[in-house]
Amino acid sequence: MSLDIHRQLGDFHLHVELEVGGEILVLYGASGAGKTSTLNAVAGLLTPDSGEIRLDDRVLFRRDAGGRGGRGDRSSLPPRKRGVGYVFQNYALFPHLTAEENVAFSRWPDRDGRNHSLELLERMSLTHLAGR
């Protein structure tokens, strides 16, 4: 994965430039340093003002420095097509749904119309909580 992105957030200017090739990476820094904004940009939940995000040979996001509304080179895959998983620091479950329904909520059915919620819960050894 490679990143070279810019984003103005109020008085704060985020500029991230990094290249990671198959190793584990830790983002750390002071509160407000841009860690969450960086992860949100990779996941497609925050749109940088300019730059590029690549995952292997795929361009997830590209916008030249011409900025918003400019006529420059632009491309952005929607979050669901990026192949990026994201686990939030604070879980966001729907309290009126069961564990199985919460897992199923974000899943698209496969060609047979099935969702695989129980299989996913089984992989995590959580099937005993499916109905809670």
Rosetta constraint file for C-alpha pairs under 8 A:
AtomPair CA 1 CA 19 HARMONIC 5.84 0.50
AtomPair CA 1 CA 20 HARMONIC 5.21 0.50
AtomPair CA 1 CA 21 HARMONIC 6.28 0.50
AtomPair CA 1 CA 53 HARMONIC 7.48 0.50
AtomPair CA 1 CA 54 HARMONIC 5.48 0.50
AtomPair CA 1 CA 55 HARMONIC 4.39 0.50
AtomPair CA 1 CA 56 HARMONIC 5.81 0.50
AtomPair CA 2 CA 17 HARMONIC 7.66 0.50
AtomPair CA 2 CA 18 HARMONIC 5.73 0.50
AtomPair CA 2 CA 19 HARMONIC 4.25 0.50
AtomPair CA 2 CA 20 HARMONIC 6.20 0.50
AtomPair CA 2 CA 52 HARMONIC 7.93 0.50
AtomPair CA 2 CA 53 HARMONIC 5.89 0.50
AtomPair CA 2 CA 54 HARMONIC 5.21 0.50
AtomPair CA 2 CA 55 HARMONIC 6.64 0.50
AtomPair CA 3 CA 16 HARMONIC 6.64 0.50
AtomPair CA 3 CA 17 HARMONIC 5.31 0.50
AtomPair CA 3 CA 18 HARMONIC 5.29 0.50
AtomPair CA 3 CA 19 HARMONIC 6.38 0.50
AtomPair CA 3 CA 51 HARMONIC 7.71 0.50
AtomPair CA 3 CA 52 HARMONIC 5.92 0.50
AtomPair CA 3 CA 53 HARMONIC 4.67 0.50
AtomPair CA 3 CA 54 HARMONIC 6.55 0.50
AtomPair CA 4 CA 15 HARMONIC 7.31 0.50
AtomPair CA 4 CA 16 HARMONIC 5.55 0.50
AtomPair CA 4 CA 17 HARMONIC 4.31 0.50
AtomPair CA 4 CA 18 HARMONIC 6.64 0.50
AtomPair CA 4 CA 51 HARMONIC 5.31 0.50
AtomPair CA 4 CA 52 HARMONIC 5.40 0.50
AtomPair CA 4 CA 53 HARMONIC 6.58 0.50
AtomPair CA 5 CA 14 HARMONIC 7.77 0.50
AtomPair CA 5 CA 15 HARMONIC 5.69 0.50
AtomPair CA 5 CA 16 HARMONIC 5.42 0.50
AtomPair CA 5 CA 17 HARMONIC 6.66 0.50
AtomPair CA 5 CA 48 HARMONIC 6.17 0.50
AtomPair CA 5 CA 49 HARMONIC 7.55 0.50
AtomPair CA 5 CA 50 HARMONIC 5.81 0.50
AtomPair CA 5 CA 51 HARMONIC 4.17 0.50
AtomPair CA 5 CA 52 HARMONIC 5.87 0.50
AtomPair CA 5 CA 53 HARMONIC 7.30 0.50
AtomPair CA 6 CA 13 HARMONIC 7.18 0.50
AtomPair CA 6 CA 14 HARMONIC 5.52 0.50
AtomPair CA 6 CA 15 HARMONIC 4.58 0.50
AtomPair CA 6 CA 16 HARMONIC 6.74 0.50
AtomPair CA 6 CA 48 HARMONIC 5.72 0.50
AtomPair CA 6 CA 49 HARMONIC 5.69 0.50
AtomPair CA 6 CA 50 HARMONIC 5.34 0.50
AtomPair CA 6 CA 51 HARMONIC 6.12 0.50
AtomPair CA 7 CA 13 HARMONIC 5.91 0.50
AtomPair CA 7 CA 14 HARMONIC 5.08 0.50
AtomPair CA 7 CA 15 HARMONIC 6.69 0.50
AtomPair CA 7 CA 47 HARMONIC 7.91 0.50
AtomPair CA 7 CA 48 HARMONIC 4.89 0.50
AtomPair CA 7 CA 49 HARMONIC 4.91 0.50
AtomPair CA 7 CA 50 HARMONIC 6.98 0.50
AtomPair CA 8 CA 12 HARMONIC 6.01 0.50
AtomPair CA 8 CA 13 HARMONIC 4.56 0.50
AtomPair CA 8 CA 14 HARMONIC 6.18 0.50
AtomPair CA 8 CA 49 HARMONIC 7.10 0.50
AtomPair CA 9 CA 13 HARMONIC 6.08 0.50
AtomPair CA 9 CA 14 HARMONIC 7.33 0.50
AtomPair CA 14 CA 34 HARMONIC 6.45 0.50
AtomPair CA 16 CA 38 HARMONIC 7.39 0.50
AtomPair CA 20 CA 25 HARMONIC 7.56 0.50
AtomPair CA 27 CA 35 HARMONIC 6.22 0.50
AtomPair CA 28 CA 35 HARMONIC 6.89 0.50
AtomPair CA 29 CA 33 HARMONIC 5.99 0.50
AtomPair CA 29 CA 35 HARMONIC 7.25 0.50
AtomPair CA 34 CA 38 HARMONIC 5.98 0.50
AtomPair CA 35 CA 39 HARMONIC 6.45 0.50
AtomPair CA 36 CA 40 HARMONIC 5.99 0.50
AtomPair CA 37 CA 41 HARMONIC 6.09 0.50
AtomPair CA 37 CA 46 HARMONIC 6.91 0.50
AtomPair CA 38 CA 42 HARMONIC 6.43 0.50
AtomPair CA 39 CA 43 HARMONIC 6.21 0.50
AtomPair CA 40 CA 44 HARMONIC 6.02 0.50
AtomPair CA 40 CA 45 HARMONIC 4.85 0.50
AtomPair CA 40 CA 46 HARMONIC 5.24 0.50
AtomPair CA 41 CA 45 HARMONIC 5.77 0.50
AtomPair CA 41 CA 46 HARMONIC 4.57 0.50
AtomPair CA 41 CA 47 HARMONIC 5.87 0.50
AtomPair CA 41 CA 48 HARMONIC 6.61 0.50
AtomPair CA 42 CA 46 HARMONIC 8.00 0.50
AtomPair CA 42 CA 53 HARMONIC 6.87 0.50
AtomPair CA 42 CA 60 HARMONIC 7.82 0.50
AtomPair CA 42 CA 84 HARMONIC 7.66 0.50
AtomPair CA 43 CA 79 HARMONIC 5.84 0.50
AtomPair CA 43 CA 82 HARMONIC 7.13 0.50
AtomPair CA 43 CA 84 HARMONIC 5.82 0.50
AtomPair CA 43 CA 85 HARMONIC 7.39 0.50
AtomPair CA 43 CA 86 HARMONIC 7.04 0.50
AtomPair CA 44 CA 77 HARMONIC 7.62 0.50
AtomPair CA 44 CA 78 HARMONIC 6.40 0.50
AtomPair CA 44 CA 79 HARMONIC 4.70 0.50
AtomPair CA 44 CA 82 HARMONIC 7.75 0.50
AtomPair CA 45 CA 79 HARMONIC 6.88 0.50
AtomPair CA 49 CA 63 HARMONIC 7.28 0.50
AtomPair CA 49 CA 65 HARMONIC 7.46 0.50
AtomPair CA 49 CA 67 HARMONIC 5.71 0.50
AtomPair CA 49 CA 68 HARMONIC 6.71 0.50
AtomPair CA 50 CA 62 HARMONIC 7.05 0.50
AtomPair CA 50 CA 63 HARMONIC 4.82 0.50
AtomPair CA 50 CA 64 HARMONIC 5.36 0.50
AtomPair CA 50 CA 65 HARMONIC 5.16 0.50
AtomPair CA 50 CA 66 HARMONIC 7.69 0.50
AtomPair CA 50 CA 67 HARMONIC 6.06 0.50
AtomPair CA 51 CA 61 HARMONIC 7.64 0.50
AtomPair CA 51 CA 62 HARMONIC 5.66 0.50
AtomPair CA 51 CA 63 HARMONIC 5.42 0.50
AtomPair CA 51 CA 64 HARMONIC 6.06 0.50
AtomPair CA 51 CA 65 HARMONIC 7.11 0.50
AtomPair CA 52 CA 59 HARMONIC 7.40 0.50
AtomPair CA 52 CA 60 HARMONIC 7.61 0.50
AtomPair CA 52 CA 61 HARMONIC 5.33 0.50
AtomPair CA 52 CA 62 HARMONIC 4.33 0.50
AtomPair CA 52 CA 63 HARMONIC 6.59 0.50
AtomPair CA 53 CA 59 HARMONIC 6.11 0.50
AtomPair CA 53 CA 60 HARMONIC 5.43 0.50
AtomPair CA 53 CA 61 HARMONIC 5.03 0.50
AtomPair CA 53 CA 62 HARMONIC 6.56 0.50
AtomPair CA 54 CA 58 HARMONIC 5.60 0.50
AtomPair CA 54 CA 59 HARMONIC 4.53 0.50
AtomPair CA 54 CA 60 HARMONIC 5.51 0.50
AtomPair CA 54 CA 61 HARMONIC 7.09 0.50
AtomPair CA 55 CA 59 HARMONIC 6.52 0.50
AtomPair CA 55 CA 60 HARMONIC 6.84 0.50
AtomPair CA 59 CA 75 HARMONIC 7.83 0.50
AtomPair CA 59 CA 76 HARMONIC 7.67 0.50
AtomPair CA 59 CA 77 HARMONIC 7.88 0.50
AtomPair CA 60 CA 75 HARMONIC 7.54 0.50
AtomPair CA 60 CA 76 HARMONIC 5.58 0.50
AtomPair CA 60 CA 77 HARMONIC 5.22 0.50
AtomPair CA 60 CA 82 HARMONIC 6.45 0.50
AtomPair CA 61 CA 74 HARMONIC 7.65 0.50
AtomPair CA 61 CA 75 HARMONIC 5.49 0.50
AtomPair CA 61 CA 76 HARMONIC 4.25 0.50
AtomPair CA 61 CA 77 HARMONIC 6.42 0.50
AtomPair CA 62 CA 73 HARMONIC 7.04 0.50
AtomPair CA 62 CA 74 HARMONIC 5.29 0.50
AtomPair CA 62 CA 75 HARMONIC 5.02 0.50
AtomPair CA 62 CA 76 HARMONIC 6.30 0.50
AtomPair CA 63 CA 67 HARMONIC 7.03 0.50
AtomPair CA 63 CA 72 HARMONIC 6.98 0.50
AtomPair CA 63 CA 73 HARMONIC 5.58 0.50
AtomPair CA 63 CA 74 HARMONIC 4.42 0.50
AtomPair CA 63 CA 75 HARMONIC 6.52 0.50
AtomPair CA 64 CA 72 HARMONIC 5.74 0.50
AtomPair CA 64 CA 73 HARMONIC 5.68 0.50
AtomPair CA 64 CA 74 HARMONIC 6.85 0.50
AtomPair CA 65 CA 72 HARMONIC 7.87 0.50
AtomPair CA 66 CA 70 HARMONIC 5.22 0.50
AtomPair CA 66 CA 71 HARMONIC 7.17 0.50
AtomPair CA 66 CA 72 HARMONIC 5.94 0.50
AtomPair CA 67 CA 72 HARMONIC 7.84 0.50
AtomPair CA 77 CA 81 HARMONIC 6.18 0.50
AtomPair CA 77 CA 82 HARMONIC 6.26 0.50
AtomPair CA 78 CA 82 HARMONIC 6.68 0.50
AtomPair CA 79 CA 83 HARMONIC 7.88 0.50
AtomPair CA 79 CA 84 HARMONIC 7.67 0.50
AtomPair CA 87 CA 91 HARMONIC 7.87 0.50
AtomPair CA 88 CA 92 HARMONIC 7.79 0.50
AtomPair CA 93 CA 102 HARMONIC 6.44 0.50
AtomPair CA 94 CA 102 HARMONIC 6.50 0.50
AtomPair CA 97 CA 101 HARMONIC 5.57 0.50
AtomPair CA 97 CA 102 HARMONIC 5.98 0.50
AtomPair CA 98 CA 102 HARMONIC 6.12 0.50
AtomPair CA 98 CA 130 HARMONIC 6.47 0.50
AtomPair CA 98 CA 131 HARMONIC 5.36 0.50
AtomPair CA 98 CA 132 HARMONIC 4.92 0.50
AtomPair CA 99 CA 103 HARMONIC 6.31 0.50
AtomPair CA 99 CA 129 HARMONIC 6.36 0.50
AtomPair CA 99 CA 130 HARMONIC 4.92 0.50
AtomPair CA 99 CA 131 HARMONIC 6.21 0.50
AtomPair CA 99 CA 132 HARMONIC 5.73 0.50
AtomPair CA 100 CA 104 HARMONIC 6.11 0.50
AtomPair CA 100 CA 117 HARMONIC 5.85 0.50
AtomPair CA 100 CA 118 HARMONIC 6.58 0.50
AtomPair CA 100 CA 121 HARMONIC 7.47 0.50
AtomPair CA 100 CA 129 HARMONIC 7.93 0.50
AtomPair CA 100 CA 130 HARMONIC 4.72 0.50
AtomPair CA 100 CA 131 HARMONIC 6.55 0.50
AtomPair CA 101 CA 105 HARMONIC 5.92 0.50
AtomPair CA 101 CA 117 HARMONIC 7.68 0.50
AtomPair CA 102 CA 106 HARMONIC 7.61 0.50
AtomPair CA 103 CA 107 HARMONIC 7.17 0.50
AtomPair CA 103 CA 117 HARMONIC 5.69 0.50
AtomPair CA 103 CA 120 HARMONIC 7.99 0.50
AtomPair CA 104 CA 108 HARMONIC 7.97 0.50
AtomPair CA 104 CA 115 HARMONIC 6.65 0.50
AtomPair CA 104 CA 116 HARMONIC 7.41 0.50
AtomPair CA 104 CA 117 HARMONIC 5.28 0.50
AtomPair CA 107 CA 115 HARMONIC 6.69 0.50
AtomPair CA 107 CA 116 HARMONIC 7.90 0.50
AtomPair CA 107 CA 117 HARMONIC 7.92 0.50
AtomPair CA 108 CA 115 HARMONIC 6.73 0.50
AtomPair CA 109 CA 113 HARMONIC 4.96 0.50
AtomPair CA 109 CA 114 HARMONIC 5.04 0.50
AtomPair CA 109 CA 115 HARMONIC 4.60 0.50
AtomPair CA 109 CA 116 HARMONIC 7.72 0.50
AtomPair CA 110 CA 114 HARMONIC 5.65 0.50
AtomPair CA 110 CA 115 HARMONIC 6.45 0.50
AtomPair CA 116 CA 120 HARMONIC 6.27 0.50
AtomPair CA 117 CA 121 HARMONIC 6.21 0.50
AtomPair CA 118 CA 122 HARMONIC 6.03 0.50
AtomPair CA 118 CA 127 HARMONIC 6.64 0.50
AtomPair CA 118 CA 130 HARMONIC 7.35 0.50
AtomPair CA 119 CA 123 HARMONIC 6.28 0.50
AtomPair CA 120 CA 124 HARMONIC 6.58 0.50
AtomPair CA 121 CA 125 HARMONIC 6.16 0.50
AtomPair CA 121 CA 126 HARMONIC 4.91 0.50
AtomPair CA 121 CA 127 HARMONIC 5.19 0.50
AtomPair CA 121 CA 130 HARMONIC 7.31 0.50
AtomPair CA 122 CA 126 HARMONIC 5.72 0.50
AtomPair CA 122 CA 127 HARMONIC 5.20 0.50
AtomPair CA 126 CA 130 HARMONIC 6.97 0.50
